């Protein structure tokens, strides 16, 4: 130990209560589908934590267990020190939660939605109106507060949902894909509001996402989940550093690369991982300069035309590629569109 | 009394929804009005059914109100299915509301719609000459019966929703439950007219007790059976709330 323990961030975190402490969480649906296969996860309090993984990796199941909606099949989890099974009532009083699907009534106004939730939480009559107006104002919805939610845009609905989750000034906020289906501008607005709320109240934010850029920009710490297991956790910088080396990006004429060739590329000196996109090849290498000649030779030999080569530092996608063995972005677009439809459809 | 407060909040939610969109109230009134305006007078003209000296349309008016209540409530599960498909139910589960309060609260919301339905049907019945007992207390009593009974049927509907997860199947099952209950009740004819088997079934048919209670309060004024009717309705409600609360676990999976 080179530094003084008192100054060590890790040492300090031992003294702070974990916001989430999950051990050995297994969830099997209807005795068949194994959604979670033993999740161990600790999230420090007052952190912004992103659980990053593709659709179907178990993110939502884990969040539903942590928010006491259902018990795990095995293992146990503590949220702010309360057991999710036995201490569920204690957790429900202090968490804010925004599910992935739309969770407001569209046939009443934004203000009325907030009013119903204020009453559910038992916020006393005299402070109700003030708290609701503050929350709506803070998230930029006061002008449309008295309009039917049906007339809101997707971004406005998301902000209303977040406002209602913030109404009780939660100790921890769970957001399941908070910006899914939103345009970049609306995503930015949502995150600005969340960040400022977090700064003001020191709330722990735990969010699920399959957008790397979102995890990259807003999370203090990231957990990578794949096939029901947390594969790796750490800060963004730590994770990127752990990939090591460089990323070569080769723009190709489309088509022509088969898996035998990919295998041969993986065997090239210094290459650690290879992923094929629609018209680009990503090669993670310890040292790009060593790997490049070998890669080029193989591609040339197979008659594949390389249009452009560029080099970059690893992104979270590369982190994901390294630890989960698949790419994060490629398989999520279609599912994304389906989710957007689900958000738009207003029963 | 937190559980009561929870139910009141859910009822308030339903009132607010109705305030913003009244169209459904009117379209749902079409069917009961047809029964009153067409079926009642035609069957009444036959004079085939002994109603104890009451005009036939008057006799069936409570039955029509109760049928309308039962349909509204049994299809309330569709709202619950929608709330499950959207994130509303998930969100409610993560509030301090106990699960039983969610079930009972959502069920009693259908009572709001049913009482509004009654407020539409009764004036129309009076217009076509049905004589309603002019006692506001009796009328309020009938409204309360409809409100409470509605909760029991909505709870059945929550139970069905937990088994049938698609809307289409749900619609079929809803019809298949209410129509037999309706025809095997005293809504359209006195129980005495029925074959013995149906008569026996009628004594465990919640609709018969509800119709009897509403008929005594709106039409006959004979309250002798009312306490027993209320006990039967209370047992029905409580039993259905318990079943729905247990099955609710399945809905949220």
Interface residues (C-beta under 8 A of the other chain):
Chain A: X29 X30 X64 X67 X68 X69 X70 X89 X92 X93 X95 X97 X98 X99 X100 X101 X102 X103 X104 X105 X107 X108 X109 X112 X116 X117 X119 X120 X121 X122 X148 X161 X174 X342 X347
Chain B: X2 X5 X6 X9 X12 X13 X16 X17 X20 X21 X82 X85 X86 X87 X88 X90 X91 X92 X93 X94 X95 X96 X97 X252 X253
